[in-house]
């Protein structure tokens, strides 16, 4: 079959259009591929940036926590050294309260300096100033000083007038702040003393709670003079614990004298 000139031209135009369309498709496909590649690269960069941010934050948080721990341990060591042996009869426990997480801790190349008021060391709570000598940075942290003492306490509820014995007494750790008067570390000297008021279980025995010699008790007055000892009967006119000077009535002469309480049955007069 023979094609006319106009038919051939039409066919050539169709072929050119087809090729042009394919070329455009190829260009479009490449453009889409390039765009997708850029999007993936941006996503990857975003993920990398996020990971770097998370790691940096974790490192900063860890460093800040380590500094807080360092300051707390330093403040505790400072308080322990500052207190020293001033509370030899007590059991001392020092706790430094956590530092507020909102406070930014600065590194100090020259080492941190700790300072507290000397008079505050005998209190339950102490404010410690932590500073860096090489800069103007400082903060205050608080320490709690708990002091307990092993003393004689009641083993149960005790009523007024009860005579103390090994059965109603025991030893226990007691907060020093709860001891206002003379306390006792040994049960033996308390045996035979009488309670003046009701005391609950576990309460520390203190001098104001009892009397070794109670008002109205019939006691022995022992008078010491020039190496001689004279004894006579007497009546206590006051309550007293061992070592107290109380007024005593001489049962024979009916005269009042001042004598020192020596035990639950004896007072001493030095002439």
HELIX and SHEET records of a PDB file:
HELIX    1   1 UNK A    5  UNK A   83  1                                  79    
HELIX    2   2 UNK A  118  UNK A  122  5                                   5    
HELIX    3   3 UNK A  176  UNK A  178  5                                   3    
HELIX    4   4 UNK A  188  UNK A  190  5                                   3    
HELIX    5   5 UNK A  207  UNK A  209  5                                   3    
SHEET    1   A 4 UNK A  91  UNK A  96  0                                        
SHEET    2   A 4 UNK A 138  UNK A 154 -1                                        
SHEET    3   A 4 UNK A 125  UNK A 132 -1                                        
SHEET    4   A 4 UNK A 112  UNK A 115 -1                                        
SHEET    1   B 3 UNK A  91  UNK A  96  0                                        
SHEET    2   B 3 UNK A 138  UNK A 154 -1                                        
SHEET    3   B 3 UNK A 169  UNK A 175 -1                                        
SHEET    1   C 2 UNK A 194  UNK A 195  0                                        
SHEET    2   C 2 UNK A 210  UNK A 211 -1                                        
SHEET    1   D 6 UNK A 218  UNK A 225  0                                        
SHEET    2   D 6 UNK A 228  UNK A 236 -1                                        
SHEET    3   D 6 UNK A 245  UNK A 250 -1                                        
SHEET    4   D 6 UNK A 256  UNK A 261 -1                                        
SHEET    5   D 6 UNK A 266  UNK A 270 -1                                        
SHEET    6   D 6 UNK A 218  UNK A 225  1                                        
END                                                                             
